[in-house]
C-alpha cells in the first residue's frame, strides 16, 4: 500500500507564487517517476510536469519557464515551485507517483485571482 499526500495549495493573486509538496509513503520499493497533473473545473486532467529518479524533467508548454519540479529521493518527496501564476493555472493539482503502479494523491486546490 502506498500513500500519496499533497500540500501547499491555496489562494494567490496573479503574478504570485506557490510551492506544492507531495510525499509518498508505505510499501515503496523504488519510485521511477514523480509527476504533477492538474484538473480545472469542467476540463480533463492534464499533465503539468514530471521528474525521473535521475532528475530528468519534462514540462507542459503552458507552464515551462514558470514552474519548476524537483524531488528529494531520500524523502520520496516531489515539489512544484509555481511562479508568475495566472488565473488559468487555477485547478486541483494532483501528484502521481509511479513505481510498477501509478498512485495518485487526493489533490490540492490552487486558486489564482486576477
C-alpha positions in Angstrom: 0.0 0.0 0.0 1.3 3.4 -1.0 0.0 6.7 0.3 0.5 10.0 -1.6 -0.3 13.3 0.1 -0.1 16.7 -1.5 0.1 20.0 0.4 0.8 23.7 -0.3 -2.2 24.8 -2.3 -4.1 27.9 -1.6 -5.3 31.3 -2.9 -2.9 33.7 -4.5 -3.1 36.8 -6.7 -2.0 36.7 -10.3 1.8 37.1 -10.5 2.3 35.4 -7.2 4.0 32.1 -6.3 3.1 28.9 -4.5 5.1 25.8 -3.7 3.4 22.4 -3.7 4.8 19.3 -2.0 3.9 15.7 -2.4 5.1 13.0 -0.1 4.9 9.2 -0.8 5.0 6.6 2.0 4.2 3.0 2.5 5.3 -0.1 0.6 7.6 1.7 -1.8 10.4 -0.4 -3.4 11.6 2.3 -5.8 9.9 5.3 -7.4 10.7 5.8 -11.0 8.8 8.9 -11.9 7.0 11.6 -9.9 4.7 14.0 -11.7 2.1 16.7 -11.3 -1.2 16.9 -13.1 -4.0 19.4 -12.8 -7.7 19.5 -13.4 -9.7 22.7 -13.9 -13.4 22.8 -13.5 -15.2 21.3 -16.5 -11.9 20.2 -18.0 -9.9 16.9 -18.3 -6.9 16.3 -16.1 -3.8 17.5 -17.8 -0.1 16.9 -17.4 2.0 19.6 -15.8 5.5 18.3 -15.1 7.4 15.2 -14.3 10.8 14.2 -13.0 12.6 10.9 -13.2 14.7 9.3 -10.5 17.7 10.6 -12.3 16.4 14.1 -12.3 15.3 14.5 -15.9 12.4 16.9 -16.1 9.6 17.5 -18.6 7.1 20.3 -18.6 3.9 21.2 -20.3 4.3 24.1 -22.7 1.8 26.2 -20.7 4.0 26.2 -17.6 7.5 26.0 -19.0 9.7 28.8 -17.7 7.3 29.5 -14.8 7.1 26.2 -12.9 10.0 24.1 -11.6 9.7 20.5 -10.4 12.3 19.0 -8.1 12.5 15.9 -5.8 14.2 14.6 -2.8 14.7 10.9 -3.4 15.7 10.2 0.2 12.3 11.6 1.4 10.2 10.3 -1.5 9.0 13.8 -2.0 8.4 15.9 -5.0 8.0 19.7 -5.2 6.4 22.1 -7.7 7.5 25.7 -7.4 5.0 27.8 -9.3 5.9 31.4 -10.1 4.2 34.1 -12.2 0.9 32.4 -11.6 -2.0 33.2 -13.9 -5.8 32.8 -13.4 -5.7 29.9 -15.9 -3.5 28.0 -13.5 -6.5 27.6 -11.2 -7.1 23.9 -10.8 -6.9 21.0 -8.4 -3.3 19.8 -8.6 -2.6 16.1 -8.3 0.6 14.2 -7.6 1.3 10.9 -9.3 3.9 8.5 -8.0 5.0 5.8 -10.4 6.6 2.6 -9.3 5.4 -0.6 -11.0 2.0 1.0 -10.5 0.9 4.6 -10.6 -0.5 6.1 -7.4 -2.4 9.3 -7.0 -2.9 11.8 -4.2 -6.2 13.4 -3.3 -5.3 16.7 -4.8 -4.7 20.2 -3.5 -6.6 23.3 -4.7 -4.8 26.2 -6.3 -6.8 29.3 -7.0 -5.2 32.3 -8.7 -7.3 35.5 -8.6 -7.0 38.2 -11.3 
